[in-house]
């Protein structure tokens, strides 16, 4: 199922009687994502150990000195996990920003273009969307070289086609409304219509999609790092931590469990946020409404 299709999936949030609708999924999502954001924020102020500190014993279990134990080089796993939170959030935010800017501009261009150009852009977008985001990102990273910046750019470019197609669909729908005709009749310019009417009306749905894209970007970066195509050492990406812990998962399982749980928390959290935002934007999708 594509990110656009997931917007029509059933929600699971009950309304609050006699007041403003409450989204349980949104609350849970904010808690999960907030925990990761807090972990990343604290890492800028305090770390248990220096990232390159190998003074701990190899593959030690959790203890008072090393809360999550150590890896095969004697590095503190809690420190690595906290730094990985920075990378995951930076990748998600950066990729969503790249995808949103390119996708929205391209989608608006298609919505306002002549029919033949609109059809050409739409066909090109469908071809790009047919390829998984991770596969496109792998091709771009392989051509440009592995680095965190390249991974963010590659994932953002791969996701921009999905954002562009959704933007085009929403913009076409809004442009067919009578108030757009009235605005044009009153002398409002097209840039003014885009700023005053188009973007405010399509943004609620776009924001839900971009929240979903954030989770996809985090998974894509973790996958790239697991394959050796993401942020290179000494960057402690969660995907690289999983790859390094693969050989010792039976003797030191915390090394694989901790980054795995962190990835799940962040991805599930942003998906819950997207689900909650959809419920708030469309009250008819709430159960019992």
C-alpha positions as CSV (number, residue, x, y, z in Angstrom):
1,X,0.0,0.0,0.0
2,X,1.4,3.4,-1.0
3,X,1.6,6.4,1.3
4,X,-1.3,8.0,-0.6
5,X,-3.5,4.9,-0.2
6,X,-2.9,4.8,3.6
7,X,-4.7,8.1,3.9
8,X,-8.0,6.2,3.3
9,X,-7.3,3.5,5.9
10,X,-9.8,3.3,8.8
11,X,-8.9,5.1,11.9
12,X,-9.2,3.8,15.4
13,X,-9.8,6.9,17.5
14,X,-12.9,7.4,19.6
15,X,-14.4,10.9,20.0
16,X,-14.8,12.6,23.4
17,X,-18.3,13.2,24.3
18,X,-19.5,16.7,24.9
19,X,-16.2,18.5,23.9
20,X,-13.4,18.8,21.5
21,X,-12.6,15.5,19.8
22,X,-9.7,13.6,21.4
23,X,-7.3,11.4,19.5
24,X,-5.9,8.6,21.5
25,X,-3.5,7.6,18.7
26,X,-2.2,11.1,18.4
27,X,-1.5,11.2,22.1
28,X,0.3,7.9,22.1
29,X,2.2,8.9,19.0
30,X,3.4,12.2,20.6
31,X,4.5,10.3,23.7
32,X,6.6,7.8,21.6
33,X,8.1,10.4,19.4
34,X,8.6,12.7,22.3
35,X,10.7,10.1,24.1
36,X,13.0,9.8,21.1
37,X,13.2,13.6,20.7
38,X,14.1,13.9,24.4
39,X,16.8,11.3,24.0
40,X,18.3,13.1,21.1
41,X,18.1,16.5,22.8
42,X,19.8,15.2,26.0
43,X,22.6,13.8,23.8
44,X,23.6,17.3,22.8
45,X,24.0,18.3,26.5
46,X,25.2,15.0,28.1
47,X,26.5,11.6,27.0
48,X,27.4,8.7,29.3
49,X,30.7,8.3,27.5
50,X,32.5,9.7,24.5
51,X,31.4,8.0,21.3
52,X,34.9,6.7,20.6
53,X,35.5,5.6,24.2
54,X,36.4,1.9,24.1
55,X,37.3,1.6,27.8
56,X,34.5,-0.8,28.6
57,X,34.9,-4.5,28.3
58,X,33.8,-6.2,25.1
59,X,30.1,-7.2,25.0
60,X,29.4,-6.5,28.6
61,X,25.8,-6.8,29.8
62,X,23.7,-3.9,31.2
63,X,25.2,-2.5,34.5
64,X,25.4,0.6,36.5
65,X,28.4,1.8,34.5
66,X,26.9,0.9,31.1
67,X,23.1,1.0,31.2
68,X,22.7,-1.0,28.0
69,X,26.0,-2.8,28.1
70,X,28.8,-2.4,25.5
71,X,29.4,-3.5,21.9
72,X,32.1,-5.7,20.5
73,X,34.6,-2.8,20.6
74,X,33.9,-1.9,24.2
75,X,31.8,1.2,23.4
76,X,28.9,2.2,25.5
77,X,25.6,1.2,23.8
78,X,23.5,3.9,25.5
79,X,25.8,6.5,24.1
80,X,25.6,5.0,20.6
81,X,21.8,4.8,20.9
82,X,21.5,8.5,21.9
83,X,23.6,9.5,18.9
84,X,21.6,7.3,16.7
85,X,18.4,9.2,17.8
86,X,20.0,12.4,16.4
87,X,20.7,10.8,13.1
88,X,17.2,9.2,12.8
89,X,15.5,12.5,13.5
90,X,17.8,14.5,11.3
91,X,17.2,12.0,8.4
92,X,13.4,12.0,8.8
93,X,13.2,15.8,9.0
94,X,15.7,16.5,6.2
95,X,14.2,13.9,3.9
96,X,10.6,15.2,4.5
97,X,11.8,18.8,3.9
98,X,13.4,17.8,0.6
99,X,10.5,15.7,-0.5
100,X,8.0,18.4,0.5
101,X,9.7,21.2,-1.3
102,X,10.3,19.3,-4.6
103,X,7.0,17.4,-4.4
104,X,4.7,20.4,-3.7
105,X,6.3,22.5,-6.4
106,X,6.1,19.7,-8.9
107,X,2.6,18.8,-8.0
108,X,1.4,22.5,-8.3
109,X,3.2,22.8,-11.6
110,X,1.3,19.7,-12.9
111,X,-2.0,21.0,-11.6
112,X,-1.6,24.3,-13.4
113,X,0.0,22.9,-16.6
114,X,-1.5,22.4,-20.0
115,X,-3.3,19.0,-20.3
116,X,-0.5,17.4,-22.4
117,X,2.2,18.5,-19.9
118,X,0.1,17.4,-16.9
119,X,-0.3,14.0,-18.5
120,X,3.5,13.8,-19.1
121,X,4.3,14.8,-15.5
122,X,1.7,12.4,-14.1
123,X,3.1,9.5,-16.2
124,X,6.6,10.2,-15.0
125,X,5.5,10.3,-11.4
126,X,3.7,7.0,-11.7
127,X,6.9,5.4,-13.1
128,X,9.0,6.7,-10.2
129,X,6.3,5.7,-7.6
130,X,6.4,2.2,-9.0
131,X,9.9,1.8,-7.6
132,X,10.2,1.4,-3.8
133,X,11.7,4.4,-2.0
134,X,14.5,2.3,-0.6
135,X,15.5,1.0,-4.0
136,X,15.7,4.5,-5.5
137,X,17.6,5.8,-2.5
138,X,20.1,2.9,-2.9
139,X,20.7,3.8,-6.5
140,X,21.3,7.5,-5.8
141,X,23.6,6.7,-2.8
142,X,25.5,4.2,-4.8
143,X,26.1,6.8,-7.5
144,X,27.0,9.7,-5.2
145,X,28.8,7.9,-2.3
146,X,27.7,7.0,1.2
147,X,27.2,9.8,3.6
148,X,24.4,11.1,5.9
149,X,23.8,14.1,3.6
150,X,23.6,11.9,0.5
151,X,21.2,9.5,2.3
152,X,18.9,12.4,3.3
153,X,18.9,13.8,-0.2
154,X,18.4,10.4,-1.8
155,X,15.5,9.5,0.4
156,X,13.9,12.9,0.0
157,X,14.1,12.7,-3.8
158,X,12.7,9.3,-3.8
159,X,9.7,10.4,-1.7
160,X,9.0,13.6,-3.6
161,X,7.1,11.7,-6.4
162,X,4.5,10.5,-3.8
163,X,4.1,14.1,-2.4
164,X,3.9,15.5,-6.0
165,X,1.1,13.1,-7.0
166,X,-0.9,13.8,-3.9
167,X,-0.4,17.6,-4.3
168,X,-1.6,17.4,-7.9
169,X,-4.7,15.5,-7.0
170,X,-5.6,17.8,-4.1
171,X,-4.8,21.0,-6.1
172,X,-6.9,19.8,-9.0
173,X,-9.8,19.2,-6.7
174,X,-9.6,22.7,-5.0
175,X,-9.1,24.5,-8.4
176,X,-12.5,23.1,-9.5
177,X,-14.3,24.8,-6.6
178,X,-16.6,27.8,-7.1
179,X,-14.8,30.0,-4.7
180,X,-11.7,29.8,-6.8
181,X,-13.7,31.0,-9.8
182,X,-15.1,33.8,-7.7
183,X,-11.6,34.7,-6.5
184,X,-10.3,34.9,-10.1
185,X,-13.3,37.0,-11.1
186,X,-12.6,39.4,-8.3
187,X,-9.1,39.9,-9.7
188,X,-7.0,37.8,-7.4
189,X,-3.8,36.7,-9.1
190,X,-2.8,33.0,-9.3
191,X,0.0,33.4,-6.7
192,X,-2.6,35.0,-4.4
193,X,-5.0,32.1,-5.0
194,X,-2.2,29.6,-4.2
195,X,-1.2,31.4,-1.0
196,X,-4.7,32.3,0.2
197,X,-6.9,29.4,-0.9
198,X,-5.0,26.5,-2.4
199,X,-2.2,25.8,0.1
200,X,-4.4,26.3,3.2
201,X,-7.0,23.8,1.9
202,X,-4.6,21.1,0.8
203,X,-2.1,21.4,3.8
204,X,-4.1,19.3,6.3
205,X,-4.1,16.3,4.1
206,X,-0.5,16.9,3.0
207,X,0.7,17.1,6.6
208,X,-0.7,13.7,7.3
209,X,1.1,12.3,4.3
210,X,4.4,14.0,5.3
211,X,4.1,12.5,8.8
212,X,3.9,9.1,7.1
213,X,6.9,9.9,4.9
214,X,8.9,10.7,8.0
215,X,8.5,7.2,9.2
216,X,9.4,5.8,5.8
217,X,12.5,8.0,5.8
218,X,13.6,6.7,9.2
219,X,13.2,3.1,8.0
220,X,15.0,3.8,4.7
221,X,18.0,5.4,6.5
222,X,18.2,2.5,8.9
223,X,18.1,0.0,6.0
224,X,20.8,2.0,4.1
225,X,23.0,2.0,7.1
226,X,22.4,-1.7,7.7
227,X,23.6,-2.3,4.1
228,X,26.6,0.0,4.6
229,X,25.2,2.8,2.4
230,X,24.1,5.2,5.1
231,X,26.0,7.4,7.5
232,X,29.6,6.0,7.7
233,X,31.4,5.3,11.0
234,X,31.9,6.8,13.5
235,X,28.2,7.9,13.1
236,X,26.2,5.5,15.3
237,X,23.1,5.0,13.1
238,X,20.6,2.6,14.5
239,X,20.8,0.6,11.2
240,X,24.6,0.2,11.6
241,X,24.2,-0.8,15.3
242,X,21.8,-3.5,14.2
243,X,24.2,-4.7,11.5
244,X,27.1,-4.8,14.0
245,X,25.1,-6.7,16.6
246,X,23.9,-9.3,14.1
247,X,26.9,-11.6,14.7
248,X,26.6,-11.4,18.5
249,X,22.8,-11.4,18.9
250,X,22.8,-14.7,20.8
251,X,25.6,-13.7,23.2
252,X,24.7,-10.0,23.6
253,X,21.1,-9.6,22.5
254,X,20.7,-6.0,24.0
255,X,22.9,-4.7,21.2
256,X,20.3,-5.7,18.7
257,X,17.2,-5.2,20.8
258,X,17.9,-1.6,21.9
259,X,18.2,0.0,18.4
260,X,15.4,-2.2,17.1
261,X,13.0,-1.0,19.8
262,X,14.1,2.6,19.1
263,X,13.3,2.3,15.4
264,X,9.9,0.7,16.1
265,X,9.1,3.4,18.7
266,X,9.9,6.2,16.3
267,X,8.2,4.7,13.2
268,X,5.1,3.6,15.1
269,X,4.9,7.0,16.9
270,X,5.0,9.1,13.7
271,X,2.4,6.7,12.1
272,X,0.1,7.2,15.2
273,X,0.6,10.9,14.9
274,X,-0.4,10.8,11.2
275,X,-3.4,8.7,12.1
276,X,-4.4,11.1,14.8
277,X,-4.0,14.1,12.5
278,X,-6.2,12.4,9.9
279,X,-8.9,11.9,12.6
280,X,-8.8,15.5,13.6
281,X,-8.9,16.7,10.0
282,X,-11.8,14.5,9.1
283,X,-14.2,13.9,12.0
284,X,-16.4,11.6,9.9
285,X,-13.6,8.9,10.0
286,X,-13.8,8.6,13.8
287,X,-15.7,5.6,15.2
288,X,-19.0,6.5,16.6
289,X,-19.1,9.9,14.8
